[in-house]
Structures are given as structure tokens and as C-alpha cells.
């Protein structure tokens, strides 16, 4: 494998990691917003349930908040 291929693989891993960090922040922000609306803090199991519900769906912040409220509100 040449140096350019190694650089490309490194950049791809970095972009995946950076995208995951953005998604994790958005999820956390949406959970906090939902919690403010429903009046209680989600426990670990509830957060995992919400995560399973939205994973791979491409939902944005407002979608996640709405789904969270639908599930737990």
C-alpha cells in the first residue's frame, strides 16, 4: 500500500470519528431538551431505548426531541 492510500484511510477514520462526535453531541443536546419538556431525567435504559429507536435513521435534532417526547412524555 502506498503512502497516499494510507493517508486516505487515516483521513476516512478521522472523518468517521469526527462525524460520530457531532452525532453524539446532537443526541445529548436533544436528550437534554426532551428532558426539559417531559420534566424528568432519562435513565440509562431509556437513553438506550431512544438510541435504538433513532439509530441509522438520519434524524436531526428536532426529530430526536419529538421522538423522545413521544416515547417518554
PDB file of N, H, CA, C and O in Angstrom:
ATOM      1  N   UNK A   1       0.854  -1.179   0.000  1.00  0.00           N
ATOM      2  CA  UNK A   1       0.000   0.000   0.000  1.00  0.00           C
ATOM      3  C   UNK A   1       0.895   1.236   0.000  1.00  0.00           C
ATOM      4  O   UNK A   1       1.868   1.291   0.752  1.00  0.00           O
ATOM      5  N   UNK A   2       0.582   2.217  -0.826  1.00  0.00           N
ATOM      6  H   UNK A   2      -0.208   2.171  -1.437  1.00  0.00           H
ATOM      7  CA  UNK A   2       1.427   3.402  -0.884  1.00  0.00           C
ATOM      8  C   UNK A   2       1.017   4.412   0.188  1.00  0.00           C
ATOM      9  O   UNK A   2       0.001   4.249   0.864  1.00  0.00           O
ATOM     10  N   UNK A   3       1.837   5.464   0.325  1.00  0.00           N
ATOM     11  H   UNK A   3       2.662   5.597  -0.225  1.00  0.00           H
ATOM     12  CA  UNK A   3       1.586   6.471   1.361  1.00  0.00           C
ATOM     13  C   UNK A   3       0.267   7.196   1.154  1.00  0.00           C
ATOM     14  O   UNK A   3      -0.410   7.531   2.126  1.00  0.00           O
ATOM     15  N   UNK A   4      -0.112   7.446  -0.102  1.00  0.00           N
ATOM     16  H   UNK A   4       0.438   7.174  -0.891  1.00  0.00           H
ATOM     17  CA  UNK A   4      -1.382   8.132  -0.362  1.00  0.00           C
ATOM     18  C   UNK A   4      -2.570   7.298   0.106  1.00  0.00           C
ATOM     19  O   UNK A   4      -3.528   7.842   0.655  1.00  0.00           O
ATOM     20  N   UNK A   5      -2.517   6.005  -0.101  1.00  0.00           N
ATOM     21  H   UNK A   5      -1.738   5.564  -0.546  1.00  0.00           H
ATOM     22  CA  UNK A   5      -3.602   5.131   0.349  1.00  0.00           C
ATOM     23  C   UNK A   5      -3.681   5.127   1.869  1.00  0.00           C
ATOM     24  O   UNK A   5      -4.773   5.146   2.436  1.00  0.00           O
ATOM     25  N   UNK A   6      -2.523   5.101   2.533  1.00  0.00           N
ATOM     26  H   UNK A   6      -1.636   5.085   2.073  1.00  0.00           H
ATOM     27  CA  UNK A   6      -2.507   5.160   3.997  1.00  0.00           C
ATOM     28  C   UNK A   6      -3.074   6.478   4.493  1.00  0.00           C
ATOM     29  O   UNK A   6      -3.837   6.503   5.458  1.00  0.00           O
ATOM     30  N   UNK A   7      -2.704   7.579   3.837  1.00  0.00           N
ATOM     31  H   UNK A   7      -2.084   7.558   3.053  1.00  0.00           H
ATOM     32  CA  UNK A   7      -3.227   8.893   4.214  1.00  0.00           C
ATOM     33  C   UNK A   7      -4.741   8.946   4.035  1.00  0.00           C
ATOM     34  O   UNK A   7      -5.448   9.496   4.879  1.00  0.00           O
ATOM     35  N   UNK A   8      -5.240   8.375   2.939  1.00  0.00           N
ATOM     36  H   UNK A   8      -4.665   7.927   2.253  1.00  0.00           H
ATOM     37  CA  UNK A   8      -6.687   8.362   2.684  1.00  0.00           C
ATOM     38  C   UNK A   8      -7.422   7.566   3.757  1.00  0.00           C
ATOM     39  O   UNK A   8      -8.472   7.995   4.235  1.00  0.00           O
ATOM     40  N   UNK A   9      -6.883   6.416   4.137  1.00  0.00           N
ATOM     41  H   UNK A   9      -6.030   6.067   3.748  1.00  0.00           H
ATOM     42  CA  UNK A   9      -7.527   5.598   5.172  1.00  0.00           C
ATOM     43  C   UNK A   9      -7.529   6.333   6.507  1.00  0.00           C
ATOM     44  O   UNK A   9      -8.517   6.294   7.240  1.00  0.00           O
ATOM     45  N   UNK A  10      -6.417   7.006   6.823  1.00  0.00           N
ATOM     46  H   UNK A  10      -5.614   7.037   6.227  1.00  0.00           H
ATOM     47  CA  UNK A  10      -6.337   7.771   8.071  1.00  0.00           C
ATOM     48  C   UNK A  10      -7.360   8.898   8.064  1.00  0.00           C
ATOM     49  O   UNK A  10      -8.038   9.128   9.065  1.00  0.00           O
ATOM     50  N   UNK A  11      -7.475   9.596   6.949  1.00  0.00           N
ATOM     51  H   UNK A  11      -6.924   9.408   6.136  1.00  0.00           H
ATOM     52  CA  UNK A  11      -8.436  10.695   6.845  1.00  0.00           C
ATOM     53  C   UNK A  11      -9.869  10.179   6.959  1.00  0.00           C
ATOM     54  O   UNK A  11     -10.702  10.817   7.602  1.00  0.00           O
ATOM     55  N   UNK A  12     -10.165   9.044   6.351  1.00  0.00           N
ATOM     56  H   UNK A  12      -9.488   8.525   5.828  1.00  0.00           H
ATOM     57  CA  UNK A  12     -11.510   8.466   6.446  1.00  0.00           C
ATOM     58  C   UNK A  12     -11.849   8.112   7.889  1.00  0.00           C
ATOM     59  O   UNK A  12     -12.956   8.382   8.354  1.00  0.00           O
ATOM     60  N   UNK A  13     -10.894   7.505   8.599  1.00  0.00           N
ATOM     61  H   UNK A  13      -9.995   7.285   8.221  1.00  0.00           H
ATOM     62  CA  UNK A  13     -11.134   7.164  10.014  1.00  0.00           C
ATOM     63  C   UNK A  13     -11.357   8.426  10.833  1.00  0.00           C
ATOM     64  O   UNK A  13     -12.222   8.450  11.709  1.00  0.00           O
ATOM     65  N   UNK A  14     -10.586   9.474  10.560  1.00  0.00           N
ATOM     66  H   UNK A  14      -9.883   9.455   9.849  1.00  0.00           H
ATOM     67  CA  UNK A  14     -10.749  10.738  11.272  1.00  0.00           C
ATOM     68  C   UNK A  14     -12.130  11.318  11.009  1.00  0.00           C
ATOM     69  O   UNK A  14     -12.789  11.785  11.938  1.00  0.00           O
ATOM     70  N   UNK A  15     -12.581  11.295   9.754  1.00  0.00           N
ATOM     71  H   UNK A  15     -12.046  10.916   8.999  1.00  0.00           H
ATOM     72  CA  UNK A  15     -13.883  11.869   9.410  1.00  0.00           C
ATOM     73  C   UNK A  15     -15.016  11.077  10.067  1.00  0.00           C
ATOM     74  O   UNK A  15     -15.987  11.671  10.535  1.00  0.00           O
ATOM     75  N   UNK A  16     -14.909   9.765  10.107  1.00  0.00           N
ATOM     76  H   UNK A  16     -14.121   9.282   9.726  1.00  0.00           H
ATOM     77  CA  UNK A  16     -15.927   8.941  10.762  1.00  0.00           C
ATOM     78  C   UNK A  16     -15.973   9.276  12.245  1.00  0.00           C
ATOM     79  O   UNK A  16     -17.050   9.435  12.819  1.00  0.00           O
ATOM     80  N   UNK A  17     -14.803   9.383  12.863  1.00  0.00           N
ATOM     81  H   UNK A  17     -13.928   9.254  12.396  1.00  0.00           H
ATOM     82  CA  UNK A  17     -14.726   9.702  14.287  1.00  0.00           C
ATOM     83  C   UNK A  17     -15.302  11.087  14.555  1.00  0.00           C
ATOM     84  O   UNK A  17     -16.061  11.264  15.508  1.00  0.00           O
ATOM     85  N   UNK A  18     -14.950  12.075  13.727  1.00  0.00           N
ATOM     86  H   UNK A  18     -14.333  11.931  12.953  1.00  0.00           H
ATOM     87  CA  UNK A  18     -15.453  13.435  13.898  1.00  0.00           C
ATOM     88  C   UNK A  18     -16.966  13.469  13.719  1.00  0.00           C
ATOM     89  O   UNK A  18     -17.660  14.135  14.487  1.00  0.00           O
ATOM     90  N   UNK A  19     -17.486  12.767  12.720  1.00  0.00           N
ATOM     91  H   UNK A  19     -16.922  12.226  12.096  1.00  0.00           H
ATOM     92  CA  UNK A  19     -18.927  12.723  12.482  1.00  0.00           C
ATOM     93  C   UNK A  19     -19.642  12.073  13.665  1.00  0.00           C
ATOM     94  O   UNK A  19     -20.709  12.532  14.073  1.00  0.00           O
ATOM     95  N   UNK A  20     -19.066  11.018  14.211  1.00  0.00           N
ATOM     96  H   UNK A  20     -18.200  10.645  13.879  1.00  0.00           H
ATOM     97  CA  UNK A  20     -19.662  10.350  15.362  1.00  0.00           C
ATOM     98  C   UNK A  20     -19.702  11.280  16.569  1.00  0.00           C
ATOM     99  O   UNK A  20     -20.671  11.271  17.328  1.00  0.00           O
ATOM    100  N   UNK A  21     -18.667  12.073  16.747  1.00  0.00           N
ATOM    101  H   UNK A  21     -17.880  12.080  16.131  1.00  0.00           H
ATOM    102  CA  UNK A  21     -18.647  13.024  17.862  1.00  0.00           C
ATOM    103  C   UNK A  21     -19.738  14.071  17.693  1.00  0.00           C
ATOM    104  O   UNK A  21     -20.383  14.453  18.670  1.00  0.00           O
ATOM    105  N   UNK A  22     -19.949  14.536  16.481  1.00  0.00           N
ATOM    106  H   UNK A  22     -19.425  14.225  15.688  1.00  0.00           H
ATOM    107  CA  UNK A  22     -21.014  15.504  16.208  1.00  0.00           C
ATOM    108  C   UNK A  22     -22.371  14.870  16.490  1.00  0.00           C
ATOM    109  O   UNK A  22     -23.231  15.490  17.116  1.00  0.00           O
ATOM    110  N   UNK A  23     -22.563  13.643  16.033  1.00  0.00           N
ATOM    111  H   UNK A  23     -21.864  13.139  15.524  1.00  0.00           H
ATOM    112  CA  UNK A  23     -23.829  12.949  16.268  1.00  0.00           C
ATOM    113  C   UNK A  23     -24.070  12.718  17.759  1.00  0.00           C
ATOM    114  O   UNK A  23     -25.192  12.875  18.239  1.00  0.00           O
ATOM    115  N   UNK A  24     -23.024  12.349  18.487  1.00  0.00           N
ATOM    116  H   UNK A  24     -22.112  12.222  18.097  1.00  0.00           H
ATOM    117  CA  UNK A  24     -23.171  12.132  19.926  1.00  0.00           C
ATOM    118  C   UNK A  24     -23.556  13.419  20.641  1.00  0.00           C
ATOM    119  O   UNK A  24     -24.385  13.398  21.551  1.00  0.00           O
ATOM    120  N   UNK A  25     -22.960  14.543  20.237  1.00  0.00           N
ATOM    121  H   UNK A  25     -22.286  14.560  19.498  1.00  0.00           H
ATOM    122  CA  UNK A  25     -23.305  15.826  20.847  1.00  0.00           C
ATOM    123  C   UNK A  25     -24.753  16.179  20.536  1.00  0.00           C
ATOM    124  O   UNK A  25     -25.493  16.616  21.418  1.00  0.00           O
ATOM    125  N   UNK A  26     -25.158  15.991  19.288  1.00  0.00           N
ATOM    126  H   UNK A  26     -24.557  15.635  18.571  1.00  0.00           H
ATOM    127  CA  UNK A  26     -26.534  16.293  18.908  1.00  0.00           C
ATOM    128  C   UNK A  26     -27.516  15.420  19.697  1.00  0.00           C
ATOM    129  O   UNK A  26     -28.556  15.908  20.141  1.00  0.00           O
ATOM    130  N   UNK A  27     -27.198  14.157  19.872  1.00  0.00           N
ATOM    131  H   UNK A  27     -26.354  13.762  19.511  1.00  0.00           H
ATOM    132  CA  UNK A  27     -28.051  13.263  20.652  1.00  0.00           C
ATOM    133  C   UNK A  27     -28.157  13.759  22.092  1.00  0.00           C
ATOM    134  O   UNK A  27     -29.253  13.838  22.647  1.00  0.00           O
ATOM    135  N   UNK A  28     -27.022  14.091  22.691  1.00  0.00           N
ATOM    136  H   UNK A  28     -26.131  14.027  22.240  1.00  0.00           H
ATOM    137  CA  UNK A  28     -27.028  14.586  24.065  1.00  0.00           C
ATOM    138  C   UNK A  28     -27.819  15.868  24.212  1.00  0.00           C
ATOM    139  O   UNK A  28     -28.578  16.026  25.168  1.00  0.00           O
ATOM    140  N   UNK A  29     -27.647  16.787  23.270  1.00  0.00           N
ATOM    141  H   UNK A  29     -27.030  16.658  22.494  1.00  0.00           H
ATOM    142  CA  UNK A  29     -28.402  18.045  23.298  1.00  0.00           C
ATOM    143  C   UNK A  29     -29.899  17.778  23.166  1.00  0.00           C
ATOM    144  O   UNK A  29     -30.706  18.399  23.858  1.00  0.00           O
ATOM    145  N   UNK A  30     -30.267  16.863  22.283  1.00  0.00           N
ATOM    146  H   UNK A  30     -29.612  16.359  21.721  1.00  0.00           H
ATOM    147  CA  UNK A  30     -31.684  16.536  22.083  1.00  0.00           C
ATOM    148  C   UNK A  30     -32.270  15.882  23.331  1.00  0.00           C
ATOM    149  O   UNK A  30     -33.407  16.169  23.705  1.00  0.00           O
ATOM    150  N   UNK A  31     -31.504  15.010  23.973  1.00  0.00           N
ATOM    151  H   UNK A  31     -30.580  14.777  23.668  1.00  0.00           H
ATOM    152  CA  UNK A  31     -31.977  14.369  25.204  1.00  0.00           C
ATOM    153  C   UNK A  31     -32.205  15.421  26.279  1.00  0.00           C
ATOM    154  O   UNK A  31     -33.223  15.383  26.970  1.00  0.00           O
ATOM    155  N   UNK A  32     -31.274  16.362  26.433  1.00  0.00           N
ATOM    156  H   UNK A  32     -30.447  16.393  25.872  1.00  0.00           H
ATOM    157  CA  UNK A  32     -31.446  17.421  27.433  1.00  0.00           C
ATOM    158  C   UNK A  32     -32.682  18.258  27.139  1.00  0.00           C
ATOM    159  O   UNK A  32     -33.424  18.609  28.057  1.00  0.00           O
ATOM    160  N   UNK A  33     -32.909  18.578  25.883  1.00  0.00           N
ATOM    161  H   UNK A  33     -32.306  18.293  25.137  1.00  0.00           H
ATOM    162  CA  UNK A  33     -34.099  19.342  25.509  1.00  0.00           C
ATOM    163  C   UNK A  33     -35.367  18.554  25.824  1.00  0.00           C
ATOM    164  O   UNK A  33     -36.326  19.103  26.368  1.00  0.00           O
ATOM    165  N   UNK A  34     -35.369  17.288  25.486  1.00  0.00           N
ATOM    166  H   UNK A  34     -34.590  16.843  25.045  1.00  0.00           H
ATOM    167  CA  UNK A  34     -36.509  16.415  25.779  1.00  0.00           C
ATOM    168  C   UNK A  34     -36.766  16.361  27.280  1.00  0.00           C
ATOM    169  O   UNK A  34     -37.907  16.482  27.727  1.00  0.00           O
ATOM    170  N   UNK A  35     -35.713  16.183  28.046  1.00  0.00           N
ATOM    171  H   UNK A  35     -34.786  16.085  27.683  1.00  0.00           H
ATOM    172  CA  UNK A  35     -35.847  16.097  29.500  1.00  0.00           C
ATOM    173  C   UNK A  35     -36.480  17.364  30.065  1.00  0.00           C
ATOM    174  O   UNK A  35     -37.286  17.297  30.993  1.00  0.00           O
ATOM    175  N   UNK A  36     -36.119  18.516  29.508  1.00  0.00           N
ATOM    176  H   UNK A  36     -35.465  18.570  28.754  1.00  0.00           H
ATOM    177  CA  UNK A  36     -36.738  19.762  29.940  1.00  0.00           C
ATOM    178  C   UNK A  36     -38.225  19.779  29.643  1.00  0.00           C
ATOM    179  O   UNK A  36     -39.012  20.328  30.414  1.00  0.00           O
ATOM    180  N   UNK A  37     -38.608  19.183  28.535  1.00  0.00           N
ATOM    181  H   UNK A  37     -37.969  18.737  27.908  1.00  0.00           H
ATOM    182  CA  UNK A  37     -40.024  19.154  28.143  1.00  0.00           C
ATOM    183  C   UNK A  37     -40.836  18.153  28.957  1.00  0.00           C
ATOM    184  O   UNK A  37     -41.983  18.426  29.311  1.00  0.00           O
ATOM    185  N   UNK A  38     -40.251  16.999  29.253  1.00  0.00           N
ATOM    186  H   UNK A  38     -39.319  16.777  28.966  1.00  0.00           H
ATOM    187  CA  UNK A  38     -41.012  15.955  29.945  1.00  0.00           C
ATOM    188  C   UNK A  38     -40.900  16.051  31.465  1.00  0.00           C
ATOM    189  O   UNK A  38     -41.679  15.432  32.190  1.00  0.00           O
ATOM    190  N   UNK A  39     -39.935  16.824  31.941  1.00  0.00           N
ATOM    191  H   UNK A  39     -39.302  17.327  31.353  1.00  0.00           H
ATOM    192  CA  UNK A  39     -39.843  17.089  33.373  1.00  0.00           C
ATOM    193  C   UNK A  39     -39.100  16.070  34.205  1.00  0.00           C
ATOM    194  O   UNK A  39     -39.191  16.093  35.433  1.00  0.00           O
ATOM    195  N   UNK A  40     -38.362  15.170  33.563  1.00  0.00           N
ATOM    196  H   UNK A  40     -38.288  15.151  32.566  1.00  0.00           H
ATOM    197  CA  UNK A  40     -37.519  14.244  34.329  1.00  0.00           C
ATOM    198  C   UNK A  40     -36.327  13.827  33.479  1.00  0.00           C
ATOM    199  O   UNK A  40     -36.325  13.976  32.257  1.00  0.00           O
ATOM    200  N   UNK A  41     -35.312  13.300  34.161  1.00  0.00           N
ATOM    201  H   UNK A  41     -35.313  13.179  35.154  1.00  0.00           H
ATOM    202  CA  UNK A  41     -34.073  12.887  33.511  1.00  0.00           C
ATOM    203  C   UNK A  41     -34.205  11.430  33.067  1.00  0.00           C
ATOM    204  O   UNK A  41     -34.604  10.566  33.847  1.00  0.00           O
ATOM    205  N   UNK A  42     -33.868  11.176  31.818  1.00  0.00           N
ATOM    206  H   UNK A  42     -33.544  11.878  31.184  1.00  0.00           H
ATOM    207  CA  UNK A  42     -33.889   9.799  31.313  1.00  0.00           C
ATOM    208  C   UNK A  42     -32.799   8.984  31.992  1.00  0.00           C
ATOM    209  O   UNK A  42     -31.678   9.459  32.172  1.00  0.00           O
ATOM    210  N   UNK A  43     -33.132   7.764  32.364  1.00  0.00           N
ATOM    211  H   UNK A  43     -34.042   7.378  32.218  1.00  0.00           H
ATOM    212  CA  UNK A  43     -32.105   6.882  32.909  1.00  0.00           C
ATOM    213  C   UNK A  43     -31.365   6.200  31.746  1.00  0.00           C
ATOM    214  O   UNK A  43     -31.703   6.393  30.578  1.00  0.00           O
ATOM    215  N   UNK A  44     -30.362   5.411  32.091  1.00  0.00           N
ATOM    216  H   UNK A  44     -30.087   5.255  33.040  1.00  0.00           H
ATOM    217  CA  UNK A  44     -29.521   4.774  31.075  1.00  0.00           C
ATOM    218  C   UNK A  44     -30.345   3.907  30.123  1.00  0.00           C
ATOM    219  O   UNK A  44     -30.144   3.951  28.909  1.00  0.00           O
ATOM    220  N   UNK A  45     -31.272   3.118  30.672  1.00  0.00           N
ATOM    221  H   UNK A  45     -31.435   3.082  31.658  1.00  0.00           H
ATOM    222  CA  UNK A  45     -32.094   2.238  29.832  1.00  0.00           C
ATOM    223  C   UNK A  45     -32.970   3.042  28.870  1.00  0.00           C
ATOM    224  O   UNK A  45     -33.141   2.656  27.713  1.00  0.00           O
ATOM    225  N   UNK A  46     -33.517   4.146  29.341  1.00  0.00           N
ATOM    226  H   UNK A  46     -33.378   4.459  30.280  1.00  0.00           H
ATOM    227  CA  UNK A  46     -34.356   4.990  28.485  1.00  0.00           C
ATOM    228  C   UNK A  46     -33.526   5.640  27.382  1.00  0.00           C
ATOM    229  O   UNK A  46     -33.975   5.729  26.239  1.00  0.00           O
ATOM    230  N   UNK A  47     -32.318   6.095  27.716  1.00  0.00           N
ATOM    231  H   UNK A  47     -31.954   6.023  28.645  1.00  0.00           H
ATOM    232  CA  UNK A  47     -31.429   6.669  26.694  1.00  0.00           C
ATOM    233  C   UNK A  47     -31.087   5.620  25.639  1.00  0.00           C
ATOM    234  O   UNK A  47     -31.058   5.915  24.444  1.00  0.00           O
ATOM    235  N   UNK A  48     -30.829   4.399  26.089  1.00  0.00           N
ATOM    236  H   UNK A  48     -30.852   4.159  27.060  1.00  0.00           H
ATOM    237  CA  UNK A  48     -30.514   3.322  25.147  1.00  0.00           C
ATOM    238  C   UNK A  48     -31.718   2.991  24.274  1.00  0.00           C
ATOM    239  O   UNK A  48     -31.565   2.733  23.080  1.00  0.00           O
ATOM    240  N   UNK A  49     -32.908   2.995  24.858  1.00  0.00           N
ATOM    241  H   UNK A  49     -33.031   3.205  25.828  1.00  0.00           H
ATOM    242  CA  UNK A  49     -34.126   2.743  24.085  1.00  0.00           C
ATOM    243  C   UNK A  49     -34.295   3.806  23.006  1.00  0.00           C
ATOM    244  O   UNK A  49     -34.595   3.489  21.855  1.00  0.00           O
ATOM    245  N   UNK A  50     -34.102   5.065  23.380  1.00  0.00           N
ATOM    246  H   UNK A  50     -33.858   5.323  24.315  1.00  0.00           H
ATOM    247  CA  UNK A  50     -34.193   6.154  22.405  1.00  0.00           C
ATOM    248  C   UNK A  50     -33.139   5.981  21.320  1.00  0.00           C
ATOM    249  O   UNK A  50     -33.433   6.151  20.136  1.00  0.00           O
ATOM    250  N   UNK A  51     -31.929   5.649  21.711  1.00  0.00           N
ATOM    251  H   UNK A  51     -31.690   5.512  22.672  1.00  0.00           H
ATOM    252  CA  UNK A  51     -30.847   5.471  20.740  1.00  0.00           C
ATOM    253  C   UNK A  51     -31.185   4.364  19.746  1.00  0.00           C
ATOM    254  O   UNK A  51     -30.971   4.518  18.544  1.00  0.00           O
ATOM    255  N   UNK A  52     -31.714   3.246  20.250  1.00  0.00           N
ATOM    256  H   UNK A  52     -31.888   3.122  21.227  1.00  0.00           H
ATOM    257  CA  UNK A  52     -32.114   2.146  19.347  1.00  0.00           C
ATOM    258  C   UNK A  52     -33.209   2.600  18.387  1.00  0.00           C
ATOM    259  O   UNK A  52     -33.217   2.217  17.218  1.00  0.00           O
ATOM    260  N   UNK A  53     -34.120   3.408  18.881  1.00  0.00           N
ATOM    261  H   UNK A  53     -34.114   3.720  19.831  1.00  0.00           H
ATOM    262  CA  UNK A  53     -35.239   3.890  18.065  1.00  0.00           C
ATOM    263  C   UNK A  53     -34.764   4.759  16.895  1.00  0.00           C
ATOM    264  O   UNK A  53     -35.332   4.697  15.805  1.00  0.00           O
ATOM    265  N   UNK A  54     -33.727   5.564  17.120  1.00  0.00           N
ATOM    266  H   UNK A  54     -33.266   5.614  18.005  1.00  0.00           H
ATOM    267  CA  UNK A  54     -33.321   6.537  16.098  1.00  0.00           C
ATOM    268  C   UNK A  54     -32.115   6.104  15.277  1.00  0.00           C
ATOM    269  O   UNK A  54     -31.848   6.692  14.229  1.00  0.00           O
ATOM    270  N   UNK A  55     -31.380   5.094  15.726  1.00  0.00           N
ATOM    271  H   UNK A  55     -31.597   4.617  16.578  1.00  0.00           H
ATOM    272  CA  UNK A  55     -30.126   4.721  15.067  1.00  0.00           C
ATOM    273  C   UNK A  55     -30.323   4.404  13.595  1.00  0.00           C
ATOM    274  O   UNK A  55     -31.239   3.677  13.212  1.00  0.00           O
ATOM    275  N   UNK A  56     -29.449   4.964  12.786  1.00  0.00           N
ATOM    276  H   UNK A  56     -28.705   5.555  13.097  1.00  0.00           H
ATOM    277  CA  UNK A  56     -29.435   4.691  11.358  1.00  0.00           C
ATOM    278  C   UNK A  56     -30.548   5.342  10.564  1.00  0.00           C
ATOM    279  O   UNK A  56     -30.690   5.069   9.372  1.00  0.00           O
ATOM    280  N   UNK A  57     -31.337   6.190  11.189  1.00  0.00           N
ATOM    281  H   UNK A  57     -31.221   6.411  12.157  1.00  0.00           H
ATOM    282  CA  UNK A  57     -32.488   6.789  10.517  1.00  0.00           C
ATOM    283  C   UNK A  57     -32.202   8.170   9.928  1.00  0.00           C
ATOM    284  O   UNK A  57     -32.992   8.677   9.132  1.00  0.00           O
ATOM    285  N   UNK A  58     -31.088   8.778  10.310  1.00  0.00           N
ATOM    286  H   UNK A  58     -30.446   8.367  10.957  1.00  0.00           H
ATOM    287  CA  UNK A  58     -30.748  10.096   9.779  1.00  0.00           C
ATOM    288  C   UNK A  58     -31.550  11.233  10.383  1.00  0.00           C
ATOM    289  O   UNK A  58     -31.663  12.299   9.779  1.00  0.00           O
ATOM    290  N   UNK A  59     -32.110  11.020  11.568  1.00  0.00           N
ATOM    291  H   UNK A  59     -32.018  10.154  12.059  1.00  0.00           H
ATOM    292  CA  UNK A  59     -32.913  12.052  12.210  1.00  0.00           C
ATOM    293  C   UNK A  59     -32.050  13.217  12.676  1.00  0.00           C
ATOM    294  O   UNK A  59     -30.896  13.037  13.066  1.00  0.00           O
ATOM    295  N   UNK A  60     -32.626  14.412  12.629  1.00  0.00           N
ATOM    296  H   UNK A  60     -33.564  14.558  12.312  1.00  0.00           H
ATOM    297  CA  UNK A  60     -31.979  15.606  13.149  1.00  0.00           C
ATOM    298  C   UNK A  60     -32.429  15.895  14.569  1.00  0.00           C
ATOM    299  O   UNK A  60     -33.217  15.151  15.153  1.00  0.00           O
ATOM    300  N   UNK A  61     -31.914  16.989  15.113  1.00  0.00           N
ATOM    301  H   UNK A  61     -31.274  17.593  14.639  1.00  0.00           H
ATOM    302  CA  UNK A  61     -32.166  17.387  16.497  1.00  0.00           C
ATOM    303  C   UNK A  61     -33.654  17.398  16.833  1.00  0.00           C
ATOM    304  O   UNK A  61     -34.082  16.748  17.786  1.00  0.00           O
ATOM    305  N   UNK A  62     -34.441  18.133  16.055  1.00  0.00           N
ATOM    306  H   UNK A  62     -34.094  18.661  15.280  1.00  0.00           H
ATOM    307  CA  UNK A  62     -35.866  18.294  16.370  1.00  0.00           C
ATOM    308  C   UNK A  62     -36.623  16.970  16.256  1.00  0.00           C
ATOM    309  O   UNK A  62     -37.546  16.705  17.026  1.00  0.00           O
ATOM    310  N   UNK A  63     -36.227  16.151  15.295  1.00  0.00           N
ATOM    311  H   UNK A  63     -35.477  16.367  14.669  1.00  0.00           H
ATOM    312  CA  UNK A  63     -36.833  14.820  15.169  1.00  0.00           C
ATOM    313  C   UNK A  63     -36.572  13.989  16.423  1.00  0.00           C
ATOM    314  O   UNK A  63     -37.476  13.339  16.948  1.00  0.00           O
ATOM    315  N   UNK A  64     -35.323  14.018  16.897  1.00  0.00           N
ATOM    316  H   UNK A  64     -34.589  14.546  16.470  1.00  0.00           H
ATOM    317  CA  UNK A  64     -34.952  13.230  18.072  1.00  0.00           C
ATOM    318  C   UNK A  64     -35.719  13.704  19.299  1.00  0.00           C
ATOM    319  O   UNK A  64     -36.217  12.892  20.079  1.00  0.00           O
ATOM    320  N   UNK A  65     -35.814  15.021  19.469  1.00  0.00           N
ATOM    321  H   UNK A  65     -35.410  15.681  18.835  1.00  0.00           H
ATOM    322  CA  UNK A  65     -36.572  15.562  20.602  1.00  0.00           C
ATOM    323  C   UNK A  65     -38.020  15.083  20.530  1.00  0.00           C
ATOM    324  O   UNK A  65     -38.576  14.638  21.534  1.00  0.00           O
ATOM    325  N   UNK A  66     -38.628  15.172  19.357  1.00  0.00           N
ATOM    326  H   UNK A  66     -38.176  15.533  18.541  1.00  0.00           H
ATOM    327  CA  UNK A  66     -40.018  14.750  19.194  1.00  0.00           C
ATOM    328  C   UNK A  66     -40.225  13.278  19.484  1.00  0.00           C
ATOM    329  O   UNK A  66     -41.197  12.903  20.140  1.00  0.00           O
ATOM    330  N   UNK A  67     -39.328  12.447  19.005  1.00  0.00           N
ATOM    331  H   UNK A  67     -38.539  12.751  18.472  1.00  0.00           H
ATOM    332  CA  UNK A  67     -39.427  11.007  19.254  1.00  0.00           C
ATOM    333  C   UNK A  67     -39.268  10.727  20.746  1.00  0.00           C
ATOM    334  O   UNK A  67     -39.985   9.901  21.312  1.00  0.00           O
ATOM    335  N   UNK A  68     -38.339  11.409  21.364  1.00  0.00           N
ATOM    336  H   UNK A  68     -37.757  12.080  20.904  1.00  0.00           H
ATOM    337  CA  UNK A  68     -38.119  11.251  22.802  1.00  0.00           C
ATOM    338  C   UNK A  68     -39.382  11.615  23.586  1.00  0.00           C
ATOM    339  O   UNK A  68     -39.792  10.886  24.489  1.00  0.00           O
ATOM    340  N   UNK A  69     -39.983  12.731  23.239  1.00  0.00           N
ATOM    341  H   UNK A  69     -39.650  13.323  22.505  1.00  0.00           H
ATOM    342  CA  UNK A  69     -41.213  13.158  23.919  1.00  0.00           C
ATOM    343  C   UNK A  69     -42.329  12.147  23.672  1.00  0.00           C
ATOM    344  O   UNK A  69     -43.089  11.826  24.585  1.00  0.00           O
ATOM    345  N   UNK A  70     -42.431  11.645  22.443  1.00  0.00           N
ATOM    346  H   UNK A  70     -41.814  11.906  21.701  1.00  0.00           H
ATOM    347  CA  UNK A  70     -43.448  10.631  22.138  1.00  0.00           C
ATOM    348  C   UNK A  70     -43.243   9.367  22.975  1.00  0.00           C
ATOM    349  O   UNK A  70     -44.208   8.766  23.448  1.00  0.00           O
ATOM    350  N   UNK A  71     -41.989   8.974  23.154  1.00  0.00           N
ATOM    351  H   UNK A  71     -41.206   9.462  22.769  1.00  0.00           H
ATOM    352  CA  UNK A  71     -41.698   7.752  23.903  1.00  0.00           C
ATOM    353  C   UNK A  71     -41.906   7.916  25.406  1.00  0.00           C
ATOM    354  O   UNK A  71     -42.414   7.011  26.068  1.00  0.00           O
ATOM    355  N   UNK A  72     -41.516   9.062  25.940  1.00  0.00           N
ATOM    356  H   UNK A  72     -41.103   9.797  25.402  1.00  0.00           H
ATOM    357  CA  UNK A  72     -41.422   9.193  27.396  1.00  0.00           C
ATOM    358  C   UNK A  72     -42.278  10.304  27.989  1.00  0.00           C
ATOM    359  O   UNK A  72     -42.375  10.426  29.210  1.00  0.00           O
ATOM    360  N   UNK A  73     -42.901  11.116  27.136  1.00  0.00           N
ATOM    361  H   UNK A  73     -42.823  11.016  26.144  1.00  0.00           H
ATOM    362  CA  UNK A  73     -43.669  12.253  27.640  1.00  0.00           C
ATOM    363  C   UNK A  73     -45.074  11.900  28.031  1.00  0.00           C
ATOM    364  O   UNK A  73     -45.828  12.768  28.472  1.00  0.00           O
TER     365      UNK A  73
END
